[in-house]
């Protein structure tokens, strides 16, 4: 912005000199901010003096002295940063086809960016591995320039002032996002990286998202006499119990027939709560709110399904996915990122394949409320050069063309609405993905706060206790107490 203003003033001075030399006059309206020139133009018939130039010099000096609206000790002066040959190390968790596509994206950026920035993408293990390395790096100073991070992990890093807010980059007139770009992003995705413990500033940027969905066996539902998946919890219970009594015709072992296998992790607790019209965290008051009627009802309903024999427990990792593919379980709940794995489970399963799809988590209001989640990419505090270079790669990574490629390769949801225009064939080939994509407009997020990783463990433990028959109100009151104690201890 400063350079633009200086350029404007220099152009005004040059035009003024030509104008005075020609002793002409002008009828054009002055540009905004050119009041001193207007006063001079009204006196063009008089003898030129040095005073107008002196006034212009004073304005230029004032502009030169204007401070950027961000901390230059962290960001430098963004307009003046030399990016030539800057190297950016990117810690990520992707493997397989996702890593292959990410490497292609990185290579394309390295070959095409005008500054000569070089990004080095490094698989540093899973999310927990990367988190532990970041915590160690915050002490040792050995940090990457880009790191995959969930919002609560980013908040934990910020307790140690380990990240930079991306707002100065997002809002920069040259390096930032245009208004058109901003409007193209799903707003809820951008909002999810604004951390309530840190002034709602942006400490991550989303390259993708997933959501909690209900997977269902459409062929089995039809055999049971239903023409659609359950909309609310009561219908979910009814259909689940019907499935436990009437096995799927393609089930190779009819003695094992269940409506649902209960997923107990914290994202499932949040998803059931959101769908019922409540929340697990109060953003305004920075407090956990698990102890509410909606959560209590949802978790006690799951406990009753278990007690009635309409549902079962997941006995091994991804066991519900396997049982679904074998035609033994009517419903499961899980991440939309698992769609390719469900397709494989059905196609290769003992039931011989069947029609299936996804639906919203059973909800109680007029519209669904979906738990949308996913890791973003954060920029640790390094140098002004590395930080700006890291942002420029993020901007590239999230442009519409790259997002279309990334969505196909990763099966994550793109973060821009316009990408749907180029995914028509992909939607046709993957109809369940298309159904889930249409639910993105109903998104809600879990708590983006430091300490939530520990709270998640507490939430899962509480769900397990309720399934075992403990009183929901008592368990959830204890969960709130422990969760808020963790929140207080983790606070910046």
DOTI-286842 format. One line per field, with one value per residue (C-alpha): x, y, z. Coordinates in steps of 0.02 Angstrom, whole numbers, plus 50000, padded with zeros to 5 digits. Layout:
% residues N
east = c(X_...);
north = c(Y_...);
up = c(Z_...);
//
This chain:
% residues 492
east = c(50000_50143_50228_50064_50037_50214_50194_50032_50113_50263_50146_50050_50212_50266_50099_50101_50270_50210_50052_50143_50265_50124_50029_49869_49717_49624_49442_49476_49422_49571_49608_49565_49703_49765_49696_49861_49864_49687_49737_49883_49780_49664_49812_49890_49875_49992_50181_50240_50326_50420_50282_50178_50332_50376_50201_50217_50384_50305_50165_50293_50392_50235_50193_50370_50356_50188_50204_50128_49977_50068_50219_50373_50481_50388_50342_50475_50410_50315_50330_50520_50555_50673_50607_50738_50795_50703_50680_50521_50516_50339_50300_50150_50069_50014_50061_50017_49919_49896_50082_50115_49994_50062_50238_50174_50093_50253_50358_50241_50253_50442_50454_50331_50337_50413_50518_50624_50549_50588_50468_50529_50384_50431_50324_50358_50239_50062_49975_50037_50216_50213_50136_50271_50408_50333_50326_50509_50552_50472_50606_50753_50711_50714_50550_50483_50412_50247_50164_50003_49903_49730_49658_49681_49862_49889_49819_49942_50086_50023_50034_50222_50202_50256_50151_50119_49946_49908_49796_49933_49967_49784_49747_49902_49859_49990_50016_49845_49676_49561_49381_49330_49448_49382_49203_49246_49305_49179_49171_49153_49318_49409_49323_49378_49559_49518_49570_49458_49600_49705_49593_49505_49657_49697_49832_49806_49741_49632_49685_49547_49410_49311_49149_49061_48930_48810_48854_48704_48664_48531_48490_48457_48351_48243_48222_48164_48034_48119_48147_48267_48396_48342_48319_48311_48368_48199_48201_48382_48331_48182_48284_48429_48316_48228_48398_48442_48284_48291_48465_48519_48483_48666_48736_48838_48813_48633_48669_48769_48650_48657_48585_48739_48912_48942_49086_49139_49273_49257_49209_49060_49006_49020_48929_48781_48773_48780_48647_48533_48546_48672_48859_49005_49094_49036_49143_49082_49122_49268_49197_49152_48967_48951_48826_48670_48507_48550_48715_48641_48496_48606_48730_48597_48506_48663_48675_48495_48527_48668_48560_48420_48537_48506_48686_48856_49028_49174_49293_49443_49514_49398_49296_49134_49192_49230_49064_48973_49058_49008_48825_48817_48789_48659_48736_48906_48964_49134_49237_49196_49382_49347_49235_49364_49393_49207_49196_49334_49253_49088_49162_49279_49166_49081_48910_48963_48931_48773_48707_48758_48779_48798_48677_48681_48702_48520_48463_48319_48302_48241_48412_48562_48707_48868_49029_49161_49343_49517_49694_49748_49924_50006_50158_50281_50385_50546_50606_50505_50568_50519_50352_50300_50364_50264_50106_50133_50140_49979_49896_49951_49898_49723_49692_49544_49642_49754_49605_49516_49668_49691_49509_49518_49682_49644_49455_49450_49330_49401_49393_49322_49142_49189_49288_49123_49104_49252_49207_49052_49129_49203_49032_48957_49090_49078_48895_48919_49053_48931_48799_48923_48986_48811_48810_48960_48844_48783_48952_48996_49166_49235_49329_49485_49570_49730_49701_49565_49676_49666_49482_49448_49515_49403_49251_49279_49300_49137_49045_49113_49053_48878_48873_48919_48764_48821_48705_48729_48699_48827_48957_48935_48945_49111_49166_49131_49227_49381_49372_49364_49505_49611_49559_49611_49780_49814_49763_49891);
north = c(50000_50119_50092_50120_50285_50343_50296_50394_50549_50537_50525_50676_50775_50726_50773_50935_50981_50951_51045_51199_51197_51200_51333_51238_51194_51032_50989_50813_50772_50750_50576_50543_50602_50736_50889_50985_50961_51029_51188_51211_51177_51320_51439_51383_51558_51627_51620_51447_51447_51319_51306_51166_51057_51088_51034_50875_50834_50853_50732_50608_50618_50586_50435_50367_50380_50288_50123_49960_49898_49738_49699_49727_49639_49480_49510_49633_49762_49644_49757_49760_49575_49491_49316_49261_49083_49066_48884_48829_48663_48591_48457_48353_48184_48131_47963_47857_47941_48099_48121_48088_48226_48345_48321_48361_48520_48570_48535_48642_48786_48772_48776_48916_49042_49209_49230_49073_49004_48820_48715_48550_48437_48313_48174_48184_48045_48058_48204_48154_48134_48307_48383_48309_48369_48544_48549_48499_48623_48767_48739_48700_48826_48692_48728_48708_48854_48762_48631_48532_48570_48548_48706_48650_48605_48777_48852_48748_48813_48990_48970_48976_49114_48987_49039_49197_49264_49251_49404_49526_49413_49377_49565_49621_49717_49625_49456_49432_49369_49471_49499_49376_49245_49268_49250_49086_49001_48914_49045_48917_48840_49006_49046_48880_48940_49098_49054_49121_49117_49230_49373_49274_49297_49172_49047_48919_48906_48762_48661_48533_48475_48318_48292_48167_48073_47928_47781_47672_47513_47574_47398_47336_47488_47450_47271_47338_47446_47616_47729_47852_47855_47918_48104_48110_48007_47922_47858_47803_47699_47623_47572_47507_47392_47333_47284_47185_47083_47064_47025_47086_46958_46959_46939_46778_46760_46808_46772_46934_47074_47247_47418_47513_47492_47635_47753_47831_47959_48145_48193_48075_48156_48327_48271_48200_48358_48476_48378_48387_48576_48606_48630_48561_48729_48906_49021_49180_49124_49008_48859_48678_48636_48447_48439_48482_48392_48359_48272_48175_48115_48067_47967_47883_47836_47747_47659_47601_47535_47431_47368_47320_47225_47345_47406_47336_47397_47416_47278_47319_47464_47498_47346_47439_47477_47293_47236_47365_47299_47121_47171_47143_47322_47440_47604_47672_47849_47915_48035_48071_48048_47862_47854_47763_47636_47604_47579_47449_47366_47347_47295_47167_47115_46950_47019_47031_47217_47320_47497_47616_47801_47933_48050_48187_48136_48117_48292_48374_48545_48604_48576_48465_48523_48437_48419_48479_48455_48440_48496_48662_48722_48845_48957_48946_49096_49086_49234_49366_49292_49112_49165_49264_49126_48999_49102_49117_48928_48916_49038_48930_48768_48836_48912_48840_48738_48656_48625_48527_48415_48396_48349_48210_48140_48155_48131_48275_48417_48569_48733_48835_48827_48858_48696_48602_48666_48561_48405_48350_48189_48152_48177_48056_47926_47952_47990_47974_48109_48221_48197_48243_48393_48465_48458_48574_48723_48656_48652_48677_48653_48578_48680_48763_48788_48737_48581_48507_48359_48308_48352_48235_48089_48140_48150_47977_47908_47987_47911_47738_47760_47806_47656_47550_47612_47761_47910_48030_48190_48142_48088_48243_48359_48277_48293_48480_48502_48409_48487_48663_48627_48571_48727_48838_48752_48761_48943_49067);
up = c(50000_50041_49873_49783_49871_49836_49653_49646_49719_49602_49452_49515_49530_49354_49279_49376_49304_49126_49164_49229_49085_48959_49058_49017_49119_49159_49186_49258_49435_49552_49619_49799_49913_49790_49878_49867_49679_49665_49752_49633_49476_49520_49511_49347_49271_49404_49405_49465_49633_49737_49867_49784_49767_49948_49998_49893_49974_50145_50096_50030_50191_50292_50183_50201_50390_50397_50490_50423_50520_50572_50681_50574_50703_50653_50471_50415_50291_50177_50024_50038_50065_49940_49907_49782_49820_49986_50041_50130_50225_50236_50367_50316_50353_50179_50106_49955_49816_49919_49944_49759_49709_49841_49773_49598_49663_49753_49598_49492_49615_49622_49432_49402_49545_49495_49651_49642_49803_49834_49939_50013_50064_50200_50271_50458_50510_50574_50658_50830_50768_50691_50847_50957_50840_50839_51029_51034_50897_50992_51124_51010_50874_50738_50650_50474_50377_50350_50459_50452_50610_50678_50752_50932_50892_50816_50976_51078_50972_50998_51187_51152_51020_50891_50741_50641_50607_50422_50421_50363_50214_50174_50176_50082_49921_49818_49900_49979_49923_49812_49863_49728_49799_49975_49918_49832_49993_50105_50241_50380_50326_50341_50506_50580_50585_50684_50861_51001_51128_51017_50965_50826_50715_50578_50625_50488_50311_50247_50094_50122_50240_50286_50380_50490_50388_50406_50293_50251_50154_50031_49969_50146_50188_50036_50094_50262_50175_50188_50039_50123_50263_50435_50454_50644_50792_50816_50637_50660_50811_50720_50568_50672_50772_50614_50542_50697_50674_50484_50414_50244_50108_50053_50229_50230_50418_50464_50648_50649_50602_50679_50644_50701_50776_50897_50864_51028_50982_51021_50844_50854_51018_50936_50778_50875_50981_50831_50737_50888_50893_51032_51053_51153_51170_51202_51094_51177_51354_51315_51407_51368_51374_51357_51499_51399_51361_51178_51212_51357_51249_51101_51204_51310_51149_51089_51257_51240_51064_51137_51279_51159_51043_50899_50900_50941_50988_50867_50918_50808_50708_50560_50610_50578_50401_50370_50442_50336_50179_50227_50241_50430_50488_50416_50476_50524_50560_50510_50408_50227_50192_50214_50059_49950_50089_50107_49920_49930_50081_49988_49822_49901_50044_50082_50033_49850_49831_49854_49834_49973_50005_50139_50226_50359_50540_50601_50648_50740_50658_50489_50409_50446_50553_50502_50600_50477_50521_50451_50476_50404_50367_50486_50469_50615_50666_50564_50460_50368_50204_50244_50316_50162_50047_50147_50127_49940_49926_50028_49910_49763_49850_49874_49703_49609_49481_49610_49724_49587_49567_49755_49782_49654_49720_49906_49909_50032_49999_49911_50005_49860_49800_49618_49611_49600_49422_49367_49465_49369_49306_49477_49558_49431_49466_49655_49695_49884_49875_49781_49916_50052_49954_49953_50144_50162_50177_50344_50429_50612_50696_50855_50985_50908_51076_51163_51268_51157_51115_51299_51310_51164_51266_51410_51296_51225_51401_51453_51304_51349_51530_51471_51355_51506_51597_51700_51722_51574_51674_51807_51680_51572_51723_51768_51587_51586_51748_51685_51511_51580_51701_51553_51458_51603_51621_51434_51419_51349);
//
